[in-house]
Amino acid sequence: MVTKACTRCHRIMEDDRCAICNVQSSKNWSGFLIIVEPEKSGIAEELGITLPGEYALRVR
């Protein structure tokens, strides 16, 4: 299993393109963040995350 991250929204996935943004994903990412309730999370607000899920902190 190769995990990739969207270069725009940083959502972690296995696909070559993000299902949310329809942007190319990258294998070059670091940092792992799980957002369960984005409406109650200060970190999600700061990063502009509105959907629950797994996210990379840094994507190249």
N, C-alpha and C positions, 0 to 999 in steps of 0.2 A: 504494500500500500504506500503510494507516494502522496504525501500531503502537499498541497499548494495553497497559496493565498492570493486573493484578488489584489491587484495593484492599486485599485481605487478605494474599495471599502474595507479591505484587509480581512474579509471573511475567509476562514479556512475551509478548504474543500478538496476533492480529489479530481475534479473536472478541469479541463483546459481553459474553460471560460466560466466566468462568474454567472450564476443563475439570476442574481439580483441586478448587477450592473452591465452584464454582457460584455465584460472587458477581459482581456487575456490575464490568466493567472500566472504566478511565478513560484518556482521551487525554492527561491532564495528569500527566506523569511526567518525572523527570529522573534522570541517573546510569545507567550501564550496567555490569552485572556478569555475567560468564560463569562459572558453576560447573561444573567438569568432574567432580571427585571430591569430593562434599560431605563424605564421611566422613573425608577427609584435610585439609579446609580449615578453618582457624581462623576465617576470615571467615564461611563458611557456618554454622559452629557459633554464632558470635556473633549472626548474623541469624536463626537458627532454620530454615535452609534444609536440607532433607533430600533433595531431588531435583535431579539435574543439569539445567541449562538456563540460559536468559538471564533476568536479573532487573533490575528498576529499583531504584535505591537510595531514591527518594522518589516517592510516589504521592499525589495529592490527589483 
